[in-house]
Every structure is written in C-alpha cells, then in structure tokens.
Amino acid sequence: MLQGLEFAARLADLAGIGVSEGSSTAGMSEVQRRGFLARLSAYEPLTLITMASIAGGLFLLQRLTSEVLEGETFRFDEAILLALRRADDLAVPVGPGWLTHAFDDITSLGGVTVLSLLTVLITVYLLLDRRWPIALFIFSSVLTGWLASTTLKILIARPRPDIVPHLVEVSDLSFPSGHAMVSAVTYLTLGALVARTQRYRSTRIFVMAAGVFLAVIIGLSRIYLGVHYPTDVFAGWCAGALWALGCWLISKRFVPSRASDDGVENDNGDGD
C-alpha cells in the first residue's frame, strides 16, 4: 500500500498534483493518506487513469520481458508466425499478393528515415510558429524514445526469429520491436501533444485515434513480414505507449496548449 502511494505521489507530482510540504507517502499518517487520496480523487480523471495505466503497463512489460527471457513465449510466437505462412512454402505469406506489398509500404512508416523526417519537419514548423516549448518537447520526447528502444534491444539481446524467411532485410536485435516501439513513441506523442492544440474534443479524439492506428498497423506489419516475434511487437507497443503516456503527463504541466491559451477550448465540441 505504501509503495503504491509513493509511486502515485511521484506521478502526481509530475502531473502537478501537490502534496503538503514536509510530508512523504512513506511517513504519512492515516489522516494524511486520506487527504492525499482526496486530492487525487478531485484531480482530472484522465490524468489519474493515465497514471494507473503507466503502473499497469510497467508491470505488464516486466512480466512479458521475464517470460521472453525464460523462453516461455516461444511456442506462442512460433504458432502465430507459422499461421501467417503457407504450409507448403514458408517463404510465401497467406493472403493476396497485394497485401504483402501493402505491409511492405506500411512498415516503412515506422522506419528511422520516415520518422526522422516527420519529427524534424513538425519541429521546424512549430519553431517557425513560435511554439518553442512544444517543438522542443516533441523533438526531445521522440529522440529519447529512440534511445530507450536501442538500450532495451542491447540489454535483452534477443536474436531475430528464424522460424520463417524474412520478407524484408533486417540486421539489428529483435526485442522489443524498434518499429513498434518507436512508432508508438512518435505517433502517440505527436498525437497527444497535437491534440492538446485542438479546440474541439472530436478533433482531439481523431488525432489520437490516428496515432494509435498507425502504431498498431506498423507493429502488425513486422509480424506479417516475419522479422519479429509477436511478443517483440507487444513489448514495443507497451514500452512505446508508456513513453508516450509519460510524455503526455509531463506536457500537461510544462507545455501550454494553444486551445487553452486562446481560451476557446470546448470539451463538448459544440464550438460555441
């Protein structure tokens, strides 16, 4: 209980929820705990859900990584990769020929070249638009996300799957999927921060949904092309989403949104 309160307090401080000076969760009395939880309950529900999601995501990522290192997920991974190939020729994926070409194009959206160009162009645009805080925040969020992905790959050091032939050329390590993680970091972070500049709830939802869709379909393309185990992609999604959620929490405290600055944000999306 105390560990949970301490973790929530740290996230709360990050999101701007104050705890009385001189107090810590480890030394809280029952009255202080109740007061702290009351302040949490009075805070923005979406922020609380985000903090709970981060805690749950960290646990899920830890468990998945542990299972992968112990080899417990191999049969699951193998079954999915084999199910996506023709039984008489593992070099040929199931489905029509155009689907392979489509996934080949889609997977490029999560590559270093495309994501680098996208991040740089958006950053330059925001700088020219005098949006210095959000421009620098987007650039640093994506850059650190890339570094985190590379670090995890080196630490886990899982080789690429050799169950089926690869349909695209790959050379680095496998866990977590860099395409899945970095695309989640990039598109979800961009989606969350761009959504904060929108005036209407409908446009914010669309921007976020577009980011999620891109991250998901890019990850699926890596499985279909046979270059990643499914658990590599699941871990990439999880780690990337955690990174984006953390960036969103920080941005709520340190990065102003244009919609709120203009004083015209309308959560009901009525435009009145």
Secondary structure, DSSP 8 states (H G I E B T S, - for coil): -HHHHHHHHHHHHHHT----TT--GGG--HHHHHHHHHHHHHS-HHHHHHHHHHHHHHHHHHHHHHHHHTTTTHHHHHHHHHHTEETTEEEEESS-HHHHHHHHHHHHTTSHHHHHHHHHHHHHHHHHTT-HHHHHHHHHHHHHHHHHHHHHHHHH------SS--SS---S--SS-HHHHHHHHHHHHHHHHHHTT-SBHHHHHHHHHHHHHHHHHHHHHHHHTTSS-HHHHHHHHHHHHHHHHHHHHHHHHHS--HHHHHT--BTT----
